[in-house]
Amino acid sequence: MKRRSTLLAALAVPIWLTAPTSAFAQAYPSKPIRLVTPSPAGGAGDVSNRAVAKHLADQMGQPFVVENRVGGNGVIAAMEALRGGTDGYTVYVGSTTTLVANPYLMKTMPYDPALEFMPVSLIGTLPFLLVVNNDLPVKSVKDLIAYGKANPAKLSFASANASSLVTASMFARLTGIQMLHVPYKGAPASLTDVISGQVSLSFVDIPSSLSLIQGGKLRLLGVTSAKRLALLPDAPTIAEAGVPGYELVAWTAMVVPTGTDPAIVRRLSDEVRKAILRPDVREQLARVGFDAQSSTPEELGAFMRSERPRWAKLIREAGIQPE
């Protein structure tokens, strides 16, 4: 993956990770750990979070309790995680949206993800699927483009988060078609309206849409990754289907509030790596199109710093104005 080389770039170890291990950290964990996430139940993030949380609990001897705090473009979950404090018992699994894109999508932010969270580990990356209502008279990406150009502003798209919004806006910009944006709090609600025909299409994660595609309730036109997916080998990439240069994937990562003991950060990162390296975890996530990956805190910090200007540019080029 192209972004992987950036993620694994060598860099100097931050000072906050060189502190000596505290007595508190040596006894950690001594009680259940909250894992706060903006992902709705059943979505890609939720599937990966629960798989990793199960093995973290087994490895560390304490339950990891997943809390889905949906809404506010991920801000609700982020603020809940920050309120949990710096004792290491509240961790946050954020995403491209909450850890990178939000400052460029929102006029005001109650938190600064670059300053108020410390990186722990990447969890993985995932592409989006372009799905349309079955009654829409298109069978391919080229058909969709032609239909959009012949019917200006007739198409609408549902977004469940910033990543799906940028993915659809980028598609519209590169193809020259107009689409009305209809925002939703999560993928399940957005797909209900795509199925009913209230919205034309959506760029959505695989866990939320796979059973609907397989059940014939949605039509799959393409995937946003650079290569076809082993899970859906017959689905072309959007680039090969008629939009050269199109590629966009999202990612999720574990972070903690700034000020958390560096030894706890290191312990969590090491344990995530152990979980991600398990073949059964990787296979479980691969079944929903999730490319499981881990990282050191330093690697994740460097990756997020490189992603901020990249997403700022994508958002600007897509013509998305902060709200």
C-alpha positions as MATLAB code, in Angstrom:
seq = 'MKRRSTLLAALAVPIWLTAPTSAFAQAYPSKPIRLVTPSPAGGAGDVSNRAVAKHLADQMGQPFVVENRVGGNGVIAAMEALRGGTDGYTVYVGSTTTLVANPYLMKTMPYDPALEFMPVSLIGTLPFLLVVNNDLPVKSVKDLIAYGKANPAKLSFASANASSLVTASMFARLTGIQMLHVPYKGAPASLTDVISGQVSLSFVDIPSSLSLIQGGKLRLLGVTSAKRLALLPDAPTIAEAGVPGYELVAWTAMVVPTGTDPAIVRRLSDEVRKAILRPDVREQLARVGFDAQSSTPEELGAFMRSERPRWAKLIREAGIQPE';
ca = [
       0.000    0.000    0.000;
       1.380    3.437   -0.957;
       0.600    5.035    2.395;
       2.411    2.235    4.230;
       5.852    3.553    3.256;
       4.965    6.902    4.770;
       3.634    5.267    7.897;
       6.828    3.282    8.478;
       9.232    6.163    7.895;
      12.002    6.299   10.479;
      11.911    9.209   12.903;
      13.339   10.346   16.173;
      11.666    9.048   19.322;
       9.511   11.758   20.963;
      10.630   12.849   24.420;
       7.321   11.799   25.975;
       8.050    8.170   25.044;
      11.447    8.062   26.754;
      10.215    8.635   30.302;
      10.966    5.919   32.881;
       8.253    3.399   33.693;
       6.123    4.465   36.675;
       4.928    2.176   39.459;
       1.381    2.899   38.285;
       2.180    1.736   34.773;
       3.790   -1.451   36.089;
       0.480   -2.390   37.767;
      -1.568   -1.485   34.687;
      -4.251   -2.602   33.999;
      -6.002   -3.349   37.286;
      -9.584   -2.714   36.125;
     -11.669   -2.735   32.900;
     -10.625   -0.390   30.086;
     -13.142    1.665   28.087;
     -12.660    1.707   24.330;
     -14.624    4.706   23.033;
     -15.380    4.896   19.312;
     -17.533    7.001   16.976;
     -18.257    3.938   14.830;
     -21.897    2.808   14.722;
     -22.647   -0.772   15.729;
     -22.095   -3.128   12.818;
     -19.882   -0.787   10.820;
     -16.320   -1.524    9.727;
     -14.815    0.293   12.682;
     -17.049   -1.531   15.126;
     -16.210   -4.945   13.683;
     -12.461   -4.299   13.900;
     -12.710   -2.683   17.353;
     -14.527   -5.633   18.875;
     -12.177   -8.183   17.324;
      -9.102   -6.362   18.650;
     -10.750   -5.609   22.019;
     -11.466   -9.296   22.613;
      -7.843  -10.250   22.198;
      -6.546   -7.266   24.158;
      -8.731   -8.418   27.051;
      -7.330  -11.944   26.801;
      -3.754  -10.666   26.628;
      -3.980   -8.045   29.367;
      -6.307   -9.826   31.797;
      -8.969   -7.090   31.961;
     -12.136   -6.485   29.921;
     -12.072   -3.925   27.100;
     -15.560   -2.432   27.010;
     -16.453   -0.997   23.580;
     -18.612    2.142   23.767;
     -20.180    3.376   20.523;
     -20.771    7.141   20.783;
     -22.195    8.049   17.389;
     -22.845   11.551   16.053;
     -21.377   15.009   15.700;
     -18.982   13.887   12.962;
     -17.148   11.886   15.627;
     -16.821   14.810   18.029;
     -19.163   13.259   20.619;
     -16.962   10.179   20.989;
     -13.733   12.189   20.998;
     -14.960   14.470   23.771;
     -16.142   11.482   25.804;
     -12.694    9.922   25.488;
     -11.012   13.154   26.589;
     -13.319   13.386   29.615;
     -12.123    9.912   30.604;
      -8.789   11.366   31.678;
      -5.179   10.315   31.368;
      -5.038    7.246   33.607;
      -4.992    4.846   30.644;
      -8.430    3.403   31.358;
     -10.138    5.298   28.558;
      -8.738    4.816   25.064;
     -10.118    6.182   21.830;
     -10.285    4.463   18.463;
     -10.538    7.323   16.005;
     -10.498    7.483   12.246;
      -9.471    9.539    9.267;
     -12.446   11.763   10.065;
     -11.903   12.387   13.756;
      -8.106   12.421   13.896;
      -7.271   14.230   10.649;
     -10.133   15.593    8.545;
     -12.450   17.293   11.041;
     -10.401   20.500   11.506;
     -10.801   21.141    7.759;
     -14.516   20.256    7.734;
     -15.734   22.147   10.790;
     -15.570   25.885   11.479;
     -15.203   25.319   15.202;
     -13.754   22.314   17.002;
     -14.064   21.656   20.747;
     -10.792   19.727   20.684;
      -7.557   19.679   18.697;
      -6.775   16.089   17.651;
      -3.141   16.972   16.942;
      -2.554   18.278   20.469;
      -5.040   16.518   22.729;
      -4.435   12.894   21.732;
      -1.255   10.799   21.868;
      -0.791    8.126   19.167;
      -0.807    4.467   20.223;
      -1.162    2.257   17.140;
      -2.719    2.025   13.730;
      -5.401   -0.679   13.556;
      -5.976   -0.893    9.828;
      -7.229    0.538    6.571;
     -10.346   -0.063    4.532;
     -11.738    0.963    1.151;
     -15.256    2.097    0.349;
     -17.779    0.542   -2.006;
     -19.786    2.591   -4.488;
     -23.366    1.308   -4.228;
     -26.517    2.588   -5.930;
     -30.255    2.138   -5.670;
     -31.438   -0.831   -7.725;
     -33.921    1.273   -9.666;
     -31.266    3.703  -10.856;
     -30.798    2.913  -14.583;
     -27.055    2.259  -14.375;
     -25.028   -0.962  -14.375;
     -21.476    0.417  -14.213;
     -19.403    3.414  -13.201;
     -19.410    4.615  -16.812;
     -23.208    4.341  -16.876;
     -23.408    6.386  -13.676;
     -21.191    9.116  -15.098;
     -23.221    9.259  -18.304;
     -26.481    9.367  -16.346;
     -25.170   12.126  -14.101;
     -24.114   14.268  -17.033;
     -27.413   13.735  -18.829;
     -29.409   14.550  -15.668;
     -27.680   17.504  -13.963;
     -28.249   17.666  -10.193;
     -30.651   14.704  -10.280;
     -28.277   12.386   -8.429;
     -27.904   12.486   -4.636;
     -25.419   10.763   -2.364;
     -25.532    9.770    1.303;
     -22.530   10.256    3.559;
     -22.054    8.648    6.970;
     -18.791   10.403    7.880;
     -16.151   12.745    6.514;
     -14.338    9.973    4.665;
     -17.430    8.977    2.689;
     -18.198   12.659    2.031;
     -14.711   13.313    0.638;
     -14.822   10.046   -1.341;
     -18.079   11.032   -3.068;
     -17.037   14.672   -3.568;
     -13.767   13.558   -5.145;
     -15.724   11.276   -7.486;
     -17.995   14.156   -8.500;
     -15.042   16.469   -9.116;
     -13.105   13.973  -11.246;
     -16.135   12.975  -13.325;
     -17.695   16.418  -13.683;
     -21.123   15.384  -12.430;
     -23.304   17.169   -9.859;
     -24.748   15.377   -6.839;
     -26.793   16.583   -3.869;
     -25.220   15.742   -0.509;
     -27.451   14.145    2.158;
     -25.598   13.623    5.494;
     -26.387   10.821    7.973;
     -25.117    9.853   11.435;
     -24.129    6.360   10.326;
     -24.002    3.960    7.406;
     -27.045    1.812    8.361;
     -29.439    4.781    8.228;
     -27.928    6.068    4.995;
     -28.265    2.698    3.271;
     -31.890    2.383    4.303;
     -32.585    5.508    2.263;
     -30.459    4.360   -0.678;
     -32.435    1.102   -0.770;
     -35.758    2.966   -0.644;
     -34.681    5.351   -3.398;
     -34.727    8.515   -1.298;
     -30.997    8.830   -2.083;
     -29.333    7.646   -5.290;
     -26.045    6.257   -4.049;
     -23.405    6.087   -1.341;
     -19.748    5.340   -0.789;
     -19.913    2.995    2.173;
     -17.806    0.543    4.186;
     -17.977   -3.173    3.478;
     -19.470   -4.531    6.748;
     -22.415   -2.136    6.501;
     -23.228   -3.025    2.903;
     -21.973   -6.518    2.067;
     -25.063   -8.467    3.121;
     -27.287   -5.921    1.351;
     -25.265   -6.315   -1.847;
     -25.297  -10.096   -1.603;
     -29.035  -10.017   -0.890;
     -29.702   -7.976   -4.017;
     -30.902   -4.872   -2.167;
     -28.050   -2.687   -3.423;
     -26.100   -2.654   -6.684;
     -22.299   -2.564   -6.372;
     -20.479   -0.572   -9.058;
     -16.897   -0.396   -7.812;
     -14.335   -0.136   -5.000;
     -12.230    2.885   -4.045;
      -8.938    1.040   -3.492;
      -6.055    0.877   -5.961;
      -6.526   -2.872   -6.454;
      -9.524   -5.172   -6.599;
     -10.506   -6.839   -3.339;
     -10.072  -10.572   -2.799;
     -13.416  -10.448   -0.989;
     -15.176   -8.998   -4.084;
     -13.010   -9.995   -7.042;
     -15.642   -9.180   -9.665;
     -16.014   -5.572   -8.534;
     -13.699   -3.263  -10.523;
     -11.772   -0.435   -8.959;
     -13.296    2.918   -9.768;
     -10.057    3.870  -11.506;
     -10.219    0.941  -13.920;
     -13.965    1.400  -14.364;
     -13.618    4.850  -15.874;
     -12.075    7.355  -13.436;
      -8.274    7.234  -13.878;
      -6.309    8.233  -10.793;
      -9.178    7.665   -8.395;
      -8.103    6.034   -5.106;
      -9.083    6.697   -1.510;
      -9.105    4.520    1.597;
      -9.884    5.299    5.222;
      -8.098    4.104    8.359;
      -8.645    3.663   12.089;
      -6.171    4.098   14.919;
      -5.963    3.907   18.700;
      -5.005    7.032   20.640;
      -5.197    8.200   24.272;
      -5.594   11.636   25.868;
      -2.357   13.608   25.978;
      -0.681   13.273   29.363;
      -1.181    9.515   29.640;
       1.853    7.735   31.127;
       4.247    6.962   28.230;
       4.794    3.459   29.600;
       1.052    2.776   29.326;
       1.079    4.092   25.752;
       3.922    1.719   24.903;
       2.197   -1.215   26.604;
      -1.046   -0.623   24.718;
       0.821   -0.309   21.415;
       2.701   -3.555   21.998;
      -0.486   -5.394   22.892;
      -2.324   -4.085   19.815;
       0.562   -5.332   17.680;
       0.284   -8.811   19.248;
      -3.455   -8.887   18.539;
      -3.088   -7.659   14.954;
      -0.407  -10.266   14.224;
      -2.778  -13.105   15.126;
      -3.810  -14.942   11.922;
      -7.378  -15.381   13.192;
      -7.729  -11.630   13.796;
      -6.331  -10.775   10.371;
      -8.630  -13.315    8.713;
     -11.662  -12.046   10.642;
     -11.006   -8.469    9.547;
     -10.149   -9.480    5.977;
     -13.592  -11.061    5.667;
     -15.085   -7.587    5.943;
     -12.488   -5.961    3.678;
     -10.379   -4.544    6.511;
      -6.597   -4.586    6.023;
      -5.333   -5.086    9.588;
      -2.139   -3.169   10.376;
      -0.358   -2.071   13.527;
       2.341    0.501   14.232;
       4.478    1.988   16.948;
       3.347    5.291   18.484;
       6.132    7.044   16.578;
       5.061    5.573   13.249;
       1.423    6.478   13.828;
       2.395   10.023   14.828;
       4.372   10.463   11.616;
       1.567    8.965    9.546;
      -1.065   11.303   10.978;
       1.189   14.319   10.432;
       1.521   13.349    6.769;
      -2.223   12.723    6.421;
      -3.303   16.171    7.640;
      -2.063   18.189    4.637;
      -3.137   15.399    2.296;
      -6.742   15.441    3.513;
      -6.765   19.224    3.704;
      -5.901   19.241   -0.004;
      -8.520   16.600   -0.853;
     -11.207   18.505    1.015;
     -10.234   21.797   -0.618;
     -10.135   20.266   -4.115;
     -13.521   18.652   -3.525;
     -14.962   22.076   -2.876;
     -16.196   21.168    0.606;
     -16.734   24.223    2.785;
     -16.343   24.016    6.600;
     -19.665   23.964    8.414;
];
